[in-house]
C-alpha cells in the first residue's frame, strides 16, 4: 500500500513541477552534498528540460522510495550520470523518468542563492568538473591497487 501511495505522490509532484510551477524541498541529510548543501537548506525546484542540462546542475532524483539532490555530470546514451559532491563515486546511471526536477535556488538563513545567475552557473560547472575528476581518480587508484599492489 505505501508503495502505491509513494508512486501516486511522486506522480503528483512530477506533474506539479512539469506544469512550470516550483516546489521547495528541505534538505534533511547533508552528507552526500556537503559542504555545498546543509541540513535545513531549502531547494527551490523547477521543471527539468533534459536538453538544457549542463555539467554541475543540481538535479532532484528518485531512487527506490527516496528523493535526493546530486550534481549532473553527463549523459551517456539514455542514461544520466550524477554524483554527490561528498561521495567518491558516481551514482548508478539513471533513466530520465528518475529525474524529478532541477534546483534553481538554495535558501539558507533568510538568503536565496539563485543558481541560474552567471556566478553560480560557472561555480556549479567547476564543481561538476572537479566532482567528475575526483570520481575518475578514485576509479584509477582502485584499478592500480587491484592490479599492481594486490596479489
N, C-alpha and C positions, 0 to 999 in steps of 0.2 A: 504493500500500500504506500509506504513512504517513498519508494522508487517512483511510483506513478505521480505522487504529489510533487516530487523534485522535478520530474520531467515536465509537468504542467507549469510549475513555477518558472523553470528555465525558459520554456517556450514563451510565456508571457513577458518575461524580462527581455528576451531577444526581440520580440515583436515591438515592445516599448522603445527600445534603443533604435531599432531599424526604422521606426516612424519619425526619425530625426529629432527625437527627444533625448535629453540627457538623463543619466541615472547616477546616483552617488553611492559609492561603496566606501565602507570604512575598513582600514587595514587592521586586521585582528592578530596578525603574526608578521613580524618584520624580518624573519631570519633570511629568507631567500633573496630579498631585495635590499638588505641592509648595505650600506648606510643611506641609500637614496630614499627609501620609504621607512617610516616609523609607525609603530602601533598608534592608532588614533588618527593618523592622516586620513583625509577624505579624498577619494579619487573620483573626479568628475569624468564620466564616461560618455562617449557618443558613438554614433553609428560607425562601423568599421567598413571602409571601402578597400577591398583586398588589393586592388591595383595601385592604391596610393600608399601602401605600407612602405616604410623606409627603415633602413638599419637604425636600431636604437629606439624605435617607437615602443611605447608601453601598451601591451595588449592584455585584455582580460580573457582567460582561457578556462575551459571546463575540462576537468579530469575526474572521472567517476562522478562522485556527488559533490566535489569541491570546485570552487572558483579560485583562481589565483591570477596575479598580475606578474608578467615577466616581460623581458625585453625581446622584441622581434629581431632576429639576426638575418635570416634569409629564407628564400623559398626554394625548394628542391622538388620539381615536378608538382604533384598535387599537395605536397607536404609543406608545412610552415614550421620553421625551426626557431625555438625560443630558448631563453636561458635566464635564470635569476642571477642578479649581479653578484650575490654572495655564494653562489654554487660553483664548484669547479668543473661541472659537466653540463652539456646541453640537455634540454628536455627531450622526451620521446617525441618524434615527429607528429605533428597534428594536422588533421584534415580541416578544411575551412569551417565545417559545421561546429568544431570545437572552439572556434574563436568567437567571443561574445561581443566585444566592443573594443574601442581604443580610448586610452586615457588622454584627455585634453587639458586637464588641470589637476594640480595637487593642492589641497587646502591644509594648512598647518598653522596652528596658533593664530588664527584670525587672518592669515595672509593667504593669498592664492597665487600659485606659480602657473602661468599659462604656458603649457608645453608646446604650443604652436608658434610662439614667437621665435625669432631668429636665434637668439642666445640659447634658448633651451633646445631648439632643433639641432644646433651644432653640438651642444653639450651631450645630448642623448645619442647623437651619431657617434661621437668619440667614445662614449661609454659602451655603446654597442660593439664598436670595433675592438676595444680593449677586452670586453667580455668574450668575444669570439676568439681573440688571440689567446686568452687565458685557457679556454676550453681546448684548443688545439695543442697548446703547450703541455697541458696535463696529459692529453692523449699520447703525445710523442714521448713524454717522460715515462709513462706506463709501458709503452712499447719497448723503450730502451731497457727498462728494468726487467721486463719479461724475457727479452731476447739476449741481452748482454750480461746482466747481473745475476739473474736467477738461473739455476741449472736446468 
